[in-house]
Amino acid sequence: MPVFAILSLIAYLTSLGLVIPSLLRKKSVHRRWTLISAVFALIFHAITLQQSIFNVDYGQNLSLLNMASVASLLISAIMTFVASKDRGWVLLPIVYSFSIINLALASFSPWEFITHLEDSPTLLIHIVLALFSYATLIIAALYAIQLAWIDYQLKNKKMFFNSEMPPLLSIERIMFHITQVGLILLTLTLITGVVYLDNIFGRENIHKTTLSIMAWVVYIILLWGHHRKGWRGRKVVWFSLAGAFLLTLGYFGSRLIQEILAH
């Protein structure tokens, strides 16, 4: 395993070691040291990915695990920034745990999926938009999970309050704002795919395209239901999770099958 990958894993684990006990004991998180450790984890994670993706003899190694690791890096970076603004601390254990798993798998994996982005800048634009839309909508799903958990705790009178726990309505409002941003990015992803990619509806991409469009429809219905019908609570949560599931299946499911068959 690369040295920077090991350093990143150690830094992520250090952040988890600072966050989780504080949350379990219902005490304030050690903010400063958690954020410092997280920043080092993100930097080392980025260096590891740079080496893994670009340090090949030709092209770029955009393997499934590398792309999953890039997505987890984006999510962790965004949520670390959010936490630095006194929000989202409860979600950090989930986010960092996924980064640890994806980084470890990508570092051990011998799989390669070589592309040549230098020959197709439009493909690079499409990939960047896809990654940011996925990361944004996964974060929205994480907020939906937090919303459902707090709602369950309140209804069963098991809720505890501390300085790290934001109000329920605040979480819901943030979730919808993030979903709107993610939907815009997903729309741009689909548009660039149709305009710039010749084989978006080809055999190798049809499953990804279909599932992405299905996710887009789910998010459209979710936002329409909220703004027009006043949807809240469990219905909103299920729609958000369904959209995230379809995107994950579309972005990574088809690639997983391709790479398994290739090996």
Backbone bond lengths (Angstrom), bond angles and torsions (degrees), N, CA, C in turn:
res aa  C-N    CA-C-N  psi(-1)  N-CA   C-N-CA  omega(-1)  CA-C   N-CA-C  phi
1 M - - - 1.463 - - 1.527 109.40 -
2 P 1.349 119.01 137.16 1.463 121.31 179.77 1.529 111.67 -59.79
3 V 1.337 114.57 149.41 1.461 120.67 -178.19 1.526 111.31 -58.76
4 F 1.327 116.42 -43.67 1.466 119.21 -177.53 1.534 111.55 -66.74
5 A 1.313 117.40 -30.65 1.466 120.25 175.70 1.525 110.22 -65.14
6 I 1.326 116.71 -42.80 1.471 121.21 178.29 1.530 110.15 -63.00
7 L 1.338 116.66 -44.65 1.470 120.39 179.02 1.523 110.77 -61.95
8 S 1.333 117.14 -40.22 1.461 120.59 179.06 1.528 111.28 -64.45
9 L 1.334 116.36 -43.98 1.467 120.22 179.12 1.528 111.23 -61.90
10 I 1.327 116.54 -40.71 1.466 120.30 178.49 1.526 110.57 -63.35
11 A 1.336 115.97 -42.56 1.471 119.97 -179.72 1.528 111.35 -66.97
12 Y 1.333 117.26 -41.03 1.475 120.07 176.28 1.530 110.63 -61.25
13 L 1.312 116.07 -45.36 1.465 120.20 -179.40 1.525 111.22 -64.15
14 T 1.332 116.50 -35.27 1.464 120.01 176.56 1.528 110.65 -63.50
15 S 1.338 116.29 -43.26 1.470 120.07 177.62 1.524 110.84 -61.37
16 L 1.335 116.00 -42.89 1.469 119.47 177.83 1.526 110.79 -62.90
17 G 1.321 116.07 -39.38 1.459 120.11 179.37 1.514 113.12 -64.92
18 L 1.325 116.78 -24.19 1.458 120.79 177.33 1.525 112.33 -88.35
19 V 1.335 117.03 -34.55 1.469 121.01 -175.06 1.523 112.23 -80.80
20 I 1.340 116.95 -51.61 1.466 120.54 -170.54 1.527 113.28 -60.15
21 P 1.348 120.12 -49.56 1.471 118.79 179.50 1.526 112.97 -59.23
22 S 1.325 116.98 -37.71 1.469 120.38 179.27 1.519 111.30 -63.59
23 L 1.346 116.53 -42.13 1.460 120.03 179.84 1.529 111.08 -68.37
24 L 1.324 116.77 -40.60 1.465 120.03 -179.55 1.530 111.92 -66.76
25 R 1.313 115.95 -33.95 1.464 119.98 -179.93 1.525 112.48 -88.94
26 K 1.351 114.95 2.45 1.467 120.94 177.68 1.534 111.84 60.19
27 K 1.339 113.76 38.35 1.452 119.68 178.46 1.523 109.68 -115.37
28 S 1.323 116.39 167.99 1.455 120.80 178.14 1.527 110.17 -67.04
29 V 1.317 115.36 143.07 1.460 121.42 -179.61 1.529 109.76 -74.63
30 H 1.337 115.57 146.61 1.461 120.50 174.05 1.531 107.68 -73.42
31 R 1.306 116.71 82.05 1.459 122.18 -168.44 1.523 113.47 -58.66
32 R 1.320 115.73 -52.40 1.459 119.45 -172.05 1.518 112.35 -59.48
33 W 1.333 117.34 -51.08 1.454 120.20 -176.04 1.520 111.78 -72.20
34 T 1.331 116.42 -31.93 1.464 119.86 175.91 1.516 110.66 -62.82
35 L 1.330 117.00 -46.04 1.458 121.18 -179.33 1.529 111.92 -67.99
36 I 1.323 116.67 -39.98 1.468 119.93 178.14 1.530 110.16 -61.12
37 S 1.317 116.28 -47.21 1.455 120.54 178.94 1.528 111.06 -62.59
38 A 1.329 116.00 -40.85 1.465 120.21 -179.68 1.522 111.52 -64.67
39 V 1.325 117.40 -40.38 1.465 120.85 178.71 1.526 110.71 -61.50
40 F 1.338 117.43 -43.51 1.462 120.54 176.51 1.528 110.58 -62.60
41 A 1.336 116.66 -39.86 1.463 120.32 178.76 1.525 110.69 -61.33
42 L 1.319 116.72 -43.24 1.463 121.29 -179.23 1.525 111.49 -66.48
43 I 1.320 116.70 -41.73 1.468 120.46 179.42 1.527 110.84 -63.44
44 F 1.338 116.51 -47.80 1.469 120.35 -179.80 1.536 110.69 -66.19
45 H 1.329 116.32 -35.99 1.471 121.30 176.86 1.525 109.61 -61.32
46 A 1.328 116.74 -46.04 1.470 121.26 -179.70 1.527 111.50 -63.26
47 I 1.334 117.21 -41.20 1.463 120.59 178.68 1.528 110.48 -64.00
48 T 1.324 116.15 -41.70 1.468 120.58 178.40 1.522 110.99 -59.47
49 L 1.329 116.69 -45.04 1.458 120.73 179.70 1.526 111.71 -66.01
50 Q 1.332 116.05 -38.83 1.461 119.49 178.32 1.528 110.30 -60.05
51 Q 1.316 116.14 -42.89 1.460 120.25 179.51 1.524 111.55 -68.57
52 S 1.316 116.24 -39.69 1.462 120.47 -176.83 1.521 112.39 -71.99
53 I 1.326 116.41 -37.93 1.470 120.28 -175.60 1.525 111.89 -83.90
54 F 1.331 117.78 -41.38 1.463 120.72 -170.93 1.524 114.17 -102.60
55 N 1.325 118.61 -19.24 1.466 120.04 -179.00 1.525 110.87 -86.96
56 V 1.311 115.05 59.32 1.466 121.64 174.15 1.528 107.55 -122.04
57 D 1.333 115.79 163.72 1.465 119.79 -175.12 1.523 112.37 -63.50
58 Y 1.323 116.42 -32.49 1.466 119.84 -179.32 1.523 108.82 -153.88
59 G 1.333 116.24 141.97 1.452 120.40 177.23 1.516 113.24 72.64
60 Q 1.337 114.73 -157.60 1.458 122.39 179.76 1.524 109.23 -130.06
61 N 1.314 115.51 139.97 1.462 121.05 -178.89 1.530 109.95 -90.31
62 L 1.327 116.21 90.49 1.462 121.02 179.24 1.527 109.88 -98.98
63 S 1.323 115.53 56.50 1.461 120.17 177.98 1.525 110.16 -66.38
64 L 1.311 115.35 163.39 1.464 120.81 -179.19 1.523 111.49 -56.09
65 L 1.327 117.18 -46.62 1.464 120.87 -176.99 1.530 111.03 -69.88
66 N 1.317 117.51 -35.01 1.465 119.41 175.78 1.526 111.10 -63.61
67 M 1.336 116.55 -42.34 1.463 119.88 -179.99 1.526 111.02 -68.78
68 A 1.328 116.70 -37.08 1.463 119.83 176.08 1.529 110.20 -64.57
69 S 1.329 116.14 -37.00 1.462 120.27 178.48 1.524 110.93 -68.90
70 V 1.337 117.09 -37.61 1.469 120.39 175.60 1.525 110.27 -61.86
71 A 1.347 116.59 -44.75 1.462 120.79 179.79 1.530 110.86 -61.57
72 S 1.336 116.98 -42.75 1.469 119.86 -179.85 1.525 111.04 -67.78
73 L 1.343 117.37 -32.97 1.467 120.69 175.86 1.531 110.50 -64.42
74 L 1.322 116.90 -44.89 1.469 120.47 178.20 1.526 111.08 -60.04
75 I 1.341 115.99 -46.47 1.459 120.51 -179.22 1.522 110.73 -62.34
76 S 1.330 116.66 -44.32 1.471 120.68 -179.83 1.528 110.96 -64.74
77 A 1.334 116.93 -40.33 1.465 120.32 179.90 1.525 110.87 -64.06
78 I 1.328 116.41 -44.35 1.463 120.37 -179.57 1.523 110.82 -65.04
79 M 1.344 116.82 -44.96 1.463 120.19 -177.76 1.529 111.67 -70.70
80 T 1.331 117.56 -29.38 1.465 119.60 174.85 1.519 110.09 -67.07
81 F 1.323 116.34 -40.99 1.468 120.14 176.26 1.524 110.58 -62.98
82 V 1.338 116.44 -43.15 1.465 120.63 178.60 1.528 110.11 -60.99
83 A 1.329 116.56 -43.34 1.469 120.59 179.85 1.523 111.13 -63.71
84 S 1.327 117.11 -33.56 1.461 119.77 179.12 1.520 112.11 -65.54
85 K 1.342 116.31 -18.01 1.467 121.82 176.50 1.525 111.53 -97.29
86 D 1.355 116.11 21.57 1.464 123.09 177.53 1.532 113.26 69.59
87 R 1.322 117.15 32.16 1.464 120.63 176.85 1.523 109.40 -137.72
88 G 1.316 115.37 154.17 1.455 120.33 169.68 1.510 117.58 76.93
89 W 1.338 118.51 14.00 1.460 119.94 -179.01 1.524 112.13 -62.93
90 V 1.324 116.80 -34.47 1.466 120.49 -177.29 1.528 111.27 -62.49
91 L 1.341 117.34 -28.40 1.457 121.23 -176.57 1.526 113.33 -85.42
92 L 1.314 117.84 -13.93 1.462 120.41 -175.33 1.531 113.83 -59.75
93 P 1.351 120.34 -40.79 1.471 118.51 178.37 1.524 113.01 -57.58
94 I 1.336 117.41 -40.05 1.469 120.95 178.77 1.520 110.14 -65.84
95 V 1.329 115.72 -47.68 1.461 121.44 -176.11 1.531 111.40 -62.97
96 Y 1.326 116.22 -49.16 1.469 119.58 -178.46 1.528 111.63 -67.94
97 S 1.315 117.45 -33.26 1.469 119.78 178.23 1.525 111.12 -63.20
98 F 1.336 116.85 -42.04 1.462 119.94 177.74 1.521 111.07 -66.20
99 S 1.341 117.11 -36.92 1.465 119.67 177.24 1.523 110.74 -63.52
100 I 1.329 116.87 -41.14 1.466 121.03 178.97 1.523 110.50 -61.67
101 I 1.333 116.34 -46.54 1.468 120.71 -178.73 1.533 110.81 -63.66
102 N 1.340 116.85 -48.65 1.466 120.43 -177.68 1.522 111.84 -65.11
103 L 1.336 116.43 -41.79 1.464 119.96 -179.92 1.529 110.96 -64.89
104 A 1.317 116.52 -42.96 1.465 120.22 180.00 1.526 111.01 -63.78
105 L 1.324 117.05 -45.39 1.467 120.83 179.92 1.522 111.35 -64.22
106 A 1.339 116.84 -43.23 1.463 120.40 -179.41 1.522 111.10 -65.36
107 S 1.336 117.42 -34.64 1.459 121.09 -178.07 1.530 111.92 -72.72
108 F 1.328 116.90 -31.43 1.455 120.81 -179.37 1.529 112.33 -88.46
109 S 1.334 117.09 -19.03 1.458 120.25 -172.06 1.526 112.31 -75.26
110 P 1.339 117.44 134.19 1.467 120.66 175.51 1.530 112.61 -88.97
111 W 1.341 117.12 -1.76 1.460 120.94 -174.59 1.515 111.12 -66.28
112 E 1.329 115.26 145.01 1.457 121.45 175.37 1.524 109.89 -134.03
113 F 1.327 114.91 145.91 1.465 121.20 173.52 1.535 105.30 -139.14
114 I 1.327 114.88 89.96 1.454 120.83 -170.99 1.535 111.06 -81.33
115 T 1.327 115.29 128.79 1.464 121.80 174.02 1.527 108.16 -126.83
116 H 1.327 115.21 173.17 1.468 120.80 -178.26 1.524 108.50 -130.23
117 L 1.329 115.04 80.72 1.455 120.86 -176.82 1.524 112.25 -66.64
118 E 1.340 116.78 -26.13 1.460 119.26 180.00 1.534 111.67 -65.07
119 D 1.331 116.49 -22.24 1.468 120.36 178.52 1.523 112.24 -90.11
120 S 1.334 117.09 -8.78 1.465 120.21 -175.97 1.527 110.42 -145.68
121 P 1.346 117.46 80.41 1.473 119.87 179.27 1.525 112.76 -62.04
122 T 1.328 117.29 -28.07 1.473 119.74 178.58 1.520 110.86 -66.88
123 L 1.337 116.58 -34.06 1.466 119.97 176.40 1.517 109.99 -65.50
124 L 1.338 116.93 -39.21 1.461 121.08 177.98 1.527 110.43 -61.28
125 I 1.334 117.45 -43.58 1.469 121.66 177.91 1.525 110.03 -59.45
126 H 1.316 116.40 -45.07 1.470 121.42 -179.84 1.528 110.92 -61.86
127 I 1.332 117.23 -44.33 1.463 121.29 -178.65 1.521 110.93 -65.23
128 V 1.341 117.22 -43.71 1.467 120.71 179.41 1.520 110.85 -61.43
129 L 1.334 117.20 -45.02 1.462 120.62 178.38 1.526 111.00 -62.95
130 A 1.325 116.46 -40.31 1.465 120.57 -179.98 1.531 110.81 -63.20
131 L 1.323 116.60 -43.46 1.462 120.29 -179.37 1.530 111.57 -65.74
132 F 1.326 116.68 -43.33 1.461 119.35 -179.52 1.531 111.27 -69.57
133 S 1.317 117.81 -37.95 1.470 119.34 177.92 1.525 110.12 -65.70
134 Y 1.338 116.71 -41.57 1.464 119.98 178.99 1.522 111.12 -63.55
135 A 1.342 116.15 -47.83 1.464 120.20 -179.20 1.525 111.22 -59.89
136 T 1.323 116.66 -42.75 1.464 121.30 -178.45 1.525 111.33 -64.45
137 L 1.324 116.52 -44.89 1.466 119.61 -177.24 1.528 111.92 -74.41
138 I 1.323 118.25 -27.61 1.463 120.30 173.02 1.527 110.18 -67.65
139 I 1.327 116.85 -39.54 1.463 120.20 175.81 1.516 110.41 -62.04
140 A 1.342 117.25 -40.77 1.466 120.68 175.89 1.524 110.71 -59.78
141 A 1.339 116.82 -39.37 1.473 120.48 177.89 1.528 111.04 -66.00
142 L 1.329 117.02 -36.99 1.466 120.28 177.25 1.531 110.61 -63.87
143 Y 1.318 116.26 -40.60 1.465 119.34 175.87 1.532 110.67 -65.34
144 A 1.327 117.12 -35.18 1.468 120.24 177.12 1.528 110.61 -64.02
145 I 1.341 116.52 -40.17 1.460 120.51 177.01 1.524 110.42 -63.76
146 Q 1.324 116.56 -43.62 1.463 120.37 177.68 1.524 110.65 -62.48
147 L 1.324 116.38 -39.69 1.468 121.27 177.62 1.525 110.76 -60.61
148 A 1.339 116.87 -46.03 1.461 121.18 -179.77 1.522 111.12 -64.76
149 W 1.335 116.33 -39.34 1.465 120.24 -178.44 1.531 111.30 -66.55
150 I 1.323 116.95 -45.56 1.469 120.16 178.94 1.524 110.64 -64.56
151 D 1.333 116.21 -41.09 1.468 120.28 178.99 1.531 110.26 -61.43
152 Y 1.341 116.73 -41.96 1.466 120.79 178.16 1.529 110.93 -63.86
153 Q 1.330 115.98 -44.32 1.458 120.30 -179.80 1.531 111.54 -62.18
154 L 1.320 116.84 -40.87 1.466 120.75 179.82 1.531 111.53 -66.13
155 K 1.326 116.25 -43.60 1.459 120.16 -178.16 1.521 111.97 -66.98
156 N 1.342 116.11 -29.38 1.462 120.01 -179.48 1.524 112.23 -100.44
157 K 1.335 115.91 9.89 1.463 123.44 176.69 1.538 112.24 54.83
158 K 1.346 114.58 39.88 1.457 119.77 178.09 1.525 111.56 -111.35
159 M 1.304 115.83 6.60 1.455 120.53 -172.63 1.517 111.56 -73.91
160 F 1.326 115.21 135.91 1.459 120.47 169.97 1.524 107.91 -115.93
161 F 1.284 116.72 150.65 1.453 121.06 -177.43 1.523 109.70 -119.24
162 N 1.324 115.09 135.54 1.447 120.71 170.13 1.520 108.45 -145.67
163 S 1.305 116.46 -176.82 1.459 120.03 -174.32 1.527 112.95 -69.18
164 E 1.333 117.99 -15.23 1.451 120.59 -178.87 1.520 113.08 -90.70
165 M 1.329 118.10 -6.02 1.452 122.13 -174.92 1.526 110.81 -98.55
166 P 1.350 117.73 108.77 1.462 119.94 -179.52 1.526 111.33 -75.85
167 P 1.334 118.36 160.42 1.468 121.24 178.49 1.529 111.51 -63.80
168 L 1.327 115.68 152.18 1.456 121.65 -177.11 1.530 111.61 -60.00
169 L 1.340 117.34 -46.29 1.461 120.85 -178.64 1.524 111.58 -65.52
170 S 1.318 116.33 -32.12 1.468 120.29 177.70 1.526 110.52 -66.09
171 I 1.324 116.94 -42.02 1.467 121.41 178.14 1.524 110.44 -62.55
172 E 1.334 116.09 -44.28 1.461 120.64 -179.96 1.524 111.03 -62.21
173 R 1.327 116.62 -43.36 1.465 120.64 -179.61 1.524 110.83 -63.95
174 I 1.333 116.95 -43.18 1.467 120.88 178.64 1.527 110.37 -63.57
175 M 1.335 116.56 -41.36 1.459 120.56 -179.38 1.522 111.21 -59.15
176 F 1.323 117.37 -43.56 1.467 120.27 -179.18 1.523 111.76 -70.77
177 H 1.311 117.44 -36.55 1.468 120.16 176.39 1.526 110.34 -62.82
178 I 1.317 116.54 -44.90 1.466 120.73 179.48 1.527 110.21 -64.70
179 T 1.328 116.56 -40.70 1.465 120.38 178.77 1.525 111.18 -61.40
180 Q 1.322 117.31 -40.10 1.462 120.64 178.26 1.525 111.15 -62.54
181 V 1.324 116.32 -45.09 1.467 120.01 177.83 1.529 110.36 -62.47
182 G 1.326 116.18 -44.59 1.460 120.29 179.78 1.517 112.31 -62.59
183 L 1.326 117.20 -38.00 1.459 120.67 179.21 1.528 111.05 -65.96
184 I 1.317 116.64 -39.47 1.473 120.02 176.62 1.533 110.12 -61.61
185 L 1.339 116.46 -45.42 1.463 120.12 179.19 1.526 111.47 -64.98
186 L 1.335 116.95 -39.18 1.463 120.42 178.42 1.521 110.54 -65.56
187 T 1.334 117.17 -39.12 1.462 121.16 177.05 1.525 110.54 -61.36
188 L 1.324 117.08 -44.60 1.465 121.12 177.69 1.525 111.35 -64.35
189 T 1.332 116.32 -35.63 1.469 120.44 177.02 1.527 110.70 -61.93
190 L 1.329 116.34 -46.91 1.462 120.61 179.89 1.528 111.24 -65.09
191 I 1.328 116.44 -39.90 1.474 120.12 -179.63 1.526 110.47 -64.76
192 T 1.339 116.86 -46.94 1.465 119.15 179.50 1.525 111.25 -64.88
193 G 1.329 116.64 -32.05 1.457 119.58 177.15 1.517 111.78 -65.39
194 V 1.343 116.34 -43.90 1.466 120.88 179.86 1.526 111.15 -68.02
195 V 1.339 116.77 -40.83 1.461 121.23 -174.59 1.531 112.26 -76.87
196 Y 1.336 116.94 -43.64 1.458 120.18 -169.28 1.519 114.89 -100.95
197 L 1.341 118.31 -22.13 1.461 119.79 -176.65 1.520 110.51 -100.52
198 D 1.308 115.59 128.02 1.466 120.16 -176.82 1.523 112.46 -74.91
199 N 1.328 117.12 -29.23 1.467 120.65 -172.17 1.519 112.79 -113.97
200 I 1.337 117.81 31.06 1.468 119.12 -177.18 1.524 111.67 -63.42
201 F 1.340 116.38 -28.82 1.467 119.97 177.19 1.523 111.28 -104.59
202 G 1.335 115.40 14.60 1.457 119.68 177.30 1.513 111.80 -72.87
203 R 1.317 115.33 173.29 1.471 120.77 -174.96 1.521 112.46 -58.71
204 E 1.347 117.38 -39.21 1.460 120.04 -175.65 1.522 113.10 -77.73
205 N 1.345 117.61 -15.73 1.469 120.76 -176.92 1.528 114.11 -117.00
206 I 1.334 117.30 -5.00 1.464 119.79 -172.41 1.529 112.24 -62.39
207 H 1.337 117.45 -37.76 1.469 119.59 -179.63 1.528 110.56 -67.79
208 K 1.322 116.39 -43.97 1.463 120.67 178.59 1.519 110.75 -61.86
209 T 1.324 116.63 -44.85 1.465 120.67 -178.82 1.522 111.08 -64.89
210 T 1.320 117.08 -45.16 1.471 121.34 -178.44 1.522 111.06 -62.87
211 L 1.323 116.79 -46.57 1.461 120.44 -178.93 1.532 111.45 -66.88
212 S 1.324 117.42 -35.64 1.466 121.02 177.66 1.524 110.80 -65.76
213 I 1.317 116.42 -41.22 1.470 120.25 177.53 1.521 110.41 -66.03
214 M 1.327 117.00 -40.14 1.467 120.42 176.72 1.522 110.80 -60.88
215 A 1.344 116.79 -42.70 1.465 120.49 177.59 1.522 110.25 -62.58
216 W 1.326 117.06 -42.30 1.471 121.95 178.46 1.526 110.60 -57.66
217 V 1.341 116.80 -43.55 1.473 121.42 179.04 1.528 110.23 -64.26
218 V 1.339 117.06 -41.48 1.464 121.24 178.95 1.527 110.74 -59.36
219 Y 1.339 117.24 -44.14 1.465 120.44 -179.41 1.529 111.64 -69.88
220 I 1.313 117.21 -34.77 1.475 120.43 175.43 1.526 109.86 -61.75
221 I 1.336 116.52 -45.94 1.473 121.08 179.25 1.518 110.38 -63.57
222 L 1.338 116.66 -41.41 1.461 121.18 179.60 1.528 111.17 -58.48
223 L 1.325 116.99 -50.44 1.466 120.09 -177.85 1.529 111.12 -69.44
224 W 1.329 116.60 -37.06 1.475 119.79 176.36 1.525 110.49 -63.07
225 G 1.332 116.44 -45.01 1.463 120.31 -179.34 1.512 112.08 -63.60
226 H 1.331 116.41 -36.77 1.466 119.54 -179.61 1.528 111.21 -70.71
227 H 1.326 116.91 -46.40 1.466 120.13 -174.61 1.529 112.61 -79.66
228 R 1.328 117.30 -31.57 1.470 120.52 -177.00 1.522 113.34 -96.34
229 K 1.321 115.97 -37.13 1.467 120.58 -174.28 1.523 113.07 -109.90
230 G 1.335 116.21 -4.68 1.462 119.43 179.45 1.508 114.56 71.26
231 W 1.337 117.01 29.58 1.462 119.67 -179.51 1.526 110.60 -61.35
232 R 1.327 115.51 139.50 1.462 122.44 174.29 1.522 108.01 -150.28
233 G 1.319 114.47 -179.39 1.462 120.03 173.40 1.515 114.42 68.03
234 R 1.329 115.61 -140.63 1.454 121.85 -170.56 1.521 113.03 -62.91
235 K 1.329 117.60 -37.37 1.461 120.12 -179.36 1.528 110.56 -60.48
236 V 1.316 116.44 -42.87 1.461 121.75 178.82 1.526 110.06 -63.37
237 V 1.321 115.99 -44.46 1.466 120.61 -179.36 1.517 110.90 -60.58
238 W 1.328 117.23 -46.68 1.458 120.63 -177.86 1.519 112.05 -64.76
239 F 1.325 117.73 -38.50 1.458 120.44 177.90 1.524 110.62 -64.88
240 S 1.337 116.65 -42.76 1.456 120.36 179.57 1.529 111.07 -63.30
241 L 1.317 117.24 -43.79 1.462 120.93 179.51 1.530 111.52 -67.79
242 A 1.336 116.57 -36.44 1.462 119.86 178.19 1.528 110.89 -64.36
243 G 1.335 116.65 -42.59 1.458 119.98 177.65 1.516 111.76 -62.47
244 A 1.335 117.00 -43.55 1.460 121.16 179.62 1.529 111.09 -64.34
245 F 1.335 116.74 -38.92 1.464 121.13 179.14 1.528 110.81 -64.75
246 L 1.327 116.96 -44.60 1.467 120.64 179.79 1.532 111.12 -63.51
247 L 1.333 116.26 -40.60 1.466 119.87 178.37 1.530 111.28 -64.33
248 T 1.323 116.08 -44.56 1.464 120.49 179.55 1.525 110.64 -61.89
249 L 1.318 115.78 -43.11 1.459 120.58 178.61 1.523 110.45 -64.58
250 G 1.336 115.85 -40.25 1.455 119.63 -179.76 1.519 113.01 -70.80
251 Y 1.327 116.91 -45.30 1.461 120.98 -175.90 1.525 112.48 -72.01
252 F 1.342 116.26 -39.30 1.456 119.12 -171.11 1.524 114.43 -115.68
253 G 1.332 117.41 -25.07 1.461 120.05 -177.87 1.516 112.94 -62.98
254 S 1.346 116.54 -49.74 1.460 120.05 -178.72 1.526 111.37 -66.57
255 R 1.351 116.46 -38.28 1.464 120.40 177.84 1.526 111.09 -64.11
256 L 1.326 116.52 -37.56 1.464 120.72 179.23 1.505 110.45 -61.57
257 I 1.325 116.77 -45.10 1.469 120.78 179.22 1.519 110.20 -63.30
258 Q 1.344 117.09 -43.36 1.456 120.87 179.45 1.525 111.61 -59.86
259 E 1.331 117.03 -45.09 1.467 120.28 -176.11 1.531 111.02 -72.25
260 I 1.339 117.15 -34.01 1.472 119.37 175.97 1.521 110.30 -64.69
261 L 1.331 116.50 -44.47 1.459 120.75 179.27 1.524 111.66 -65.24
262 A 1.344 115.56 -34.49 1.475 119.88 -179.16 1.523 112.15 -70.09
263 H 1.345 116.12 -22.66 1.454 119.80 -178.26 1.529 111.14 -108.82
